Amino acid sequence: MSSIRRILDILLSAAGLILLSPLFLVCAIAIRWGSPGRVLYRQAWVGRRGTSFPIFKFRSMEEDGDEGELLVTGEVDPRITSVGRWLRKYKLDELPQLFNVLRGDMSFVGPRPRVEKYARHYPEELREILYSVRPGITDPATLQAIQQEQVLGQVSPERREQFYLEKILPVELGINVNYIRERTLGSDLRILFKTVLTLLGRSRRGT
């Protein structure tokens, strides 16, 4: 089953990179027009077997906006550029992760990876199962937390990280552990399909 999932990841990510190349170009031009700095953003996240890998995103913050201690962002964050807010709204900043899928760092569906700072908070008894599969671009917890930045935006910056670690992270980890234990190729395809429909629905509504 894992080999079939990997073949699908390669085929779909390659097709996505080709078909979405015009959108990649539009995003890149908008980012450079909106603020000086890099187009692509790289950061070390923790993936399968607890090893780190560079995750790719379109830059949505001011250059070096992530160098502070606070890595959790809310909907209203002065570090996020106007173009970056638009990219995040429709999850377009995640598109470069198709490269991660093609490379084998990630899968389309799997538990979302996190930076080491937050991965250290995984309960010891859950780490083995969370690190047993490739992380993904989307997962059941992501679908349930599609408005997470709006929720975090209502928390003061001083309390935001603690709120995330105490209220959000444990729930997401529980959802993902249950997902990994019961995952099938069919369930992954349903999650991927539901993610696409959710994002298309947000695009139509403009919210």
C-alpha positions in Angstrom: 0.0 0.0 0.0 2.8 2.4 0.8 4.4 1.9 -2.6 1.0 2.7 -4.3 0.7 5.8 -2.2 4.2 6.8 -3.2 3.6 6.3 -6.9 0.4 8.4 -6.6 2.4 11.1 -4.8 5.0 11.3 -7.5 2.4 11.3 -10.4 0.1 13.9 -8.7 2.9 16.2 -7.5 4.6 16.2 -11.0 1.3 16.9 -12.7 0.5 19.6 -10.2 3.9 21.3 -10.7 3.3 21.4 -14.4 -0.3 22.4 -14.5 0.0 25.0 -11.7 3.2 26.5 -13.1 1.3 29.7 -14.3 -0.1 30.1 -10.8 3.4 29.7 -9.3 4.6 32.5 -11.6 1.8 34.8 -10.6 2.5 34.1 -6.9 6.2 34.7 -7.3 5.6 38.1 -9.1 3.1 39.2 -6.5 5.5 38.4 -3.7 8.4 40.3 -5.2 6.1 43.2 -6.1 4.7 43.3 -2.6 7.9 43.3 -0.5 11.7 42.9 -1.1 13.2 39.5 -0.3 13.0 35.9 -1.3 10.1 34.3 -3.1 10.5 30.9 -1.6 10.8 30.3 2.2 12.6 27.4 3.7 12.5 26.1 7.2 13.6 22.9 8.9 10.6 20.8 10.0 10.5 17.4 11.6 9.2 14.5 9.5 9.3 10.7 9.2 11.4 8.9 11.7 11.9 12.2 13.5 14.4 13.5 10.9 14.3 17.1 9.8 13.9 18.3 6.2 13.6 21.7 4.5 9.9 22.5 3.9 9.2 24.9 1.0 6.6 27.7 1.1 5.9 30.9 -0.7 7.2 33.7 1.6 4.2 35.3 3.3 6.0 37.4 5.9 8.4 40.3 5.7 12.0 39.1 5.1 13.3 37.4 8.3 9.9 37.8 9.9 10.2 34.4 11.5 13.5 35.1 13.3 11.7 36.0 16.6 10.7 33.5 19.2 7.0 33.5 18.3 6.5 31.1 15.4 2.7 30.7 15.8 0.9 33.3 13.7 -2.6 34.8 14.0 -4.9 36.2 11.4 -3.7 39.7 12.2 0.1 39.7 12.5 2.2 42.7 11.5 4.9 40.4 10.1 2.5 39.1 7.4 2.6 41.1 4.2 -0.5 42.1 2.3 0.3 39.6 -0.5 1.1 37.0 2.2 -2.3 37.5 3.8 -3.9 36.7 0.4 -1.7 33.7 -0.1 -2.5 32.3 3.4 -6.2 32.9 2.9 -6.4 30.4 0.1 -3.4 28.3 1.3 -1.5 29.2 -1.8 1.7 29.6 0.3 1.6 25.8 0.7 1.9 25.1 -3.1 5.7 24.8 -3.1 5.3 21.7 -0.9 4.6 19.9 -4.1 8.4 19.8 -4.4 8.6 18.2 -1.0 6.1 15.5 -2.1 8.0 14.9 -5.3 11.3 14.6 -3.3 9.8 12.1 -0.9 9.9 14.4 2.2 6.2 14.5 2.4 3.0 12.9 1.1 -0.2 14.7 0.0 -2.0 13.3 3.0 -0.3 12.7 6.4 0.1 14.3 9.8 1.3 17.9 9.4 5.0 18.3 10.3 6.1 20.9 12.7 9.3 22.8 13.6 11.6 21.1 16.2 10.5 23.8 18.8 7.0 22.4 18.8 7.7 18.8 17.9 9.6 18.6 21.2 6.2 18.9 22.9 4.9 15.6 21.4 4.0 13.2 24.2 6.6 10.4 24.3 4.0 7.7 24.0 2.7 9.2 20.7 6.0 10.0 18.9 6.6 6.5 17.5 3.2 6.5 15.7 3.4 10.2 14.6 6.9 9.6 13.1 6.0 6.3 11.5 4.6 7.8 8.2 5.5 10.6 5.9 4.1 14.0 7.0 1.5 15.5 4.7 0.3 18.7 3.1 -3.2 18.0 4.6 -4.7 15.8 7.2 -7.9 15.5 9.2 -6.7 17.9 11.9 -5.9 20.5 9.2 -9.4 20.2 7.8 -10.9 20.8 11.2 -8.6 23.7 12.0 -9.0 25.5 8.6 -9.8 28.7 10.5 -7.0 28.3 13.1 -5.3 31.6 12.3 -8.5 33.4 13.0 -8.8 31.6 16.4 -5.2 32.4 17.3 -5.6 36.0 16.1 -8.1 36.5 19.0 -5.3 35.6 21.5 -2.8 38.2 22.5 0.7 37.6 21.1 2.0 37.1 24.7 -0.3 34.1 25.2 -0.6 32.8 21.7 2.2 30.2 21.9 1.0 28.9 25.2 -2.6 28.7 23.9 -1.4 26.8 20.9 0.6 24.3 22.9 -2.0 23.7 25.5 -5.3 24.0 23.6 -4.6 23.3 19.9 -1.6 21.0 19.6 -2.9 18.1 21.9 -6.2 18.0 20.0 -4.5 17.9 16.6 -2.1 15.2 17.7 -5.0 13.1 19.0 -6.8 13.4 15.7 -3.7 12.5 13.7 -2.9 9.5 15.9 -6.4 8.1 15.2 -6.0 8.9 11.5 -2.7 7.0 11.3 -4.1 3.9 13.0 -7.0 3.7 10.7 -5.6 5.2 7.5 -6.2 3.5 4.1 -5.6 4.7 0.6 -9.3 5.3 0.3 -9.4 7.5 3.4 -6.4 9.5 2.1 -8.1 10.2 -1.2 -11.3 11.3 0.6 -9.3 13.7 2.8 -7.5 15.1 -0.3 -10.7 15.5 -2.2 -12.4 17.2 0.8 -9.4 19.5 1.2 -9.7 20.6 -2.5 -13.4 21.2 -2.1 -12.9 23.2 1.1 -10.4 25.5 -0.5 -12.5 25.9 -3.7 -15.5 26.8 -1.4 -13.5 29.4 0.4 -12.3 30.8 -3.0 -15.9 31.2 -4.2 -17.1 32.8 -1.0 -14.1 35.0 -0.8 -13.7 34.3 2.9 
